[in-house]
Amino acid sequence: MQSESNLISLSEDELLIELGKALEADSLGAFPRPIVVLKQRGREFFERKLGECQEIICPNNTVRELALGGFTAELVAAVAGLIESITIQSAVAPLAILLCKKGLTTLCAQKWGKIPNESSMN
């Protein structure tokens, strides 16, 4: 598993693979899985957790304010702090980064409404 600072520079696909690796590390699988399997497992986990993440993240005013400033390490840390209770520890960083990179203004659009300059934030 890469450090959070290294994860920030990864693409969405690479983050999904890292998420899959984190999930695999938590299971008792004896053999490493192919990258395509790790990516799919990461994607399925991400999609399963979106609703829970939305319920936890969107009501948080601090995250909303940080999101106005765009993608930053501080935003990722705030999101990670909120979601750590709903996932395994090794999956927190890649999940938080994926959420932030995909765009919290999209995830929280229903709660936050339209935010000025949101196209520059996602």
N, C-alpha and C positions, 0 to 999 in steps of 0.2 A: 504494500500500500504506500502510495506517495504522500509526501507532506502536503498540508493544505496550501502552502505557497506554490508548490509545483502543480497542484491540481487546478489552480486558478487559470493557468495558461492552456489547459487542455481543451480540445473541441468537445462538442456535445457527445459525439460517438465515443471518444476516449473516456469521458466522464461516466457514460453508461457502462463501459467495460470495467472501470474502476469500482463502480457501484456493484457490478456483478461479482468482482473479485472479493469485495468486502462481504458480500452475502455468502459466497463460497467458503470464505475463511471461517465463517460462523457455523458452517455445517460440517459434517464428518466425512465429506467426500475424500476418497483415498487418492484419486487421480485428478490432475489439473484439467479443467474443461477447456474446450476450444474457444477462441475469442468470440466467435459468432454466438455461442451458447451464453457466454458471460454477458455479452451485450444485450441479448434478448432477456436474460434474467434481470439485468439492471433496468431495462425499459419497462418490463412488467411490474417490477417493484415500484418504480417511479410513478407509473400510472395508477397503481393501487393506492399509493400514499398521497396523491394529489389532493383528494378531498380533505383528509385529515390535516395536511399541511395548510390548506386554505383556511380551515376553521381556526387554526392556531396563529397563523401569520397575519391574516388580513385585519383582525381587530386591533393589532398592535400599532399604536401611533408612532412609536420610535422607529419601527421598520418602515412605516409609510414615509416619515420624514427623511430617513436615510435613502430610501428608494428615489426620492426627488433629486438626489445628487448623482444618480446613476450607479453603475456597478462598481463597488469598492470592497476592499477587504473588511471594512467595518460593517458594511451591509451583510456580507456573508457571515461574519461572526455573530451578528444579531440574529439572523435567521437560524444559524446552527444552534444557538442557545435556546431558541424556541422549540425546535423540532427534535432535540436530543431525547426527549421522553417518548417519542413514538417510533424509534428505530434503534437498531443495534449501534453501538458506539462507532465502529469502524465505517459505518455507512453515513454518518452525520455529515462529514465534510463534503463528499461528492454529491450528496443529495442537496445540501444547502447551496452549493455552487451551481448545480443544474437549475434549481429553482430561480436563483438570481439571474443567471445567464438567459434563461427562457423568458424572463420578464415578470416581475412581481406586479407591474401595472396590469398585465393581462390576467394573471392569476387572481388578483384582487379587484378587478374592474367593477364587479357588482357592488362590493363594499365601498371602494374608494371613488367610484365614478371616474369621469374623464379627468386626467391630470395634464396640465399644460406641458407641452414639449415631450409627451410620453414617447414619441417615436425615437427620440434621441436617447431614451433610457433603456430600451430593450436591446 
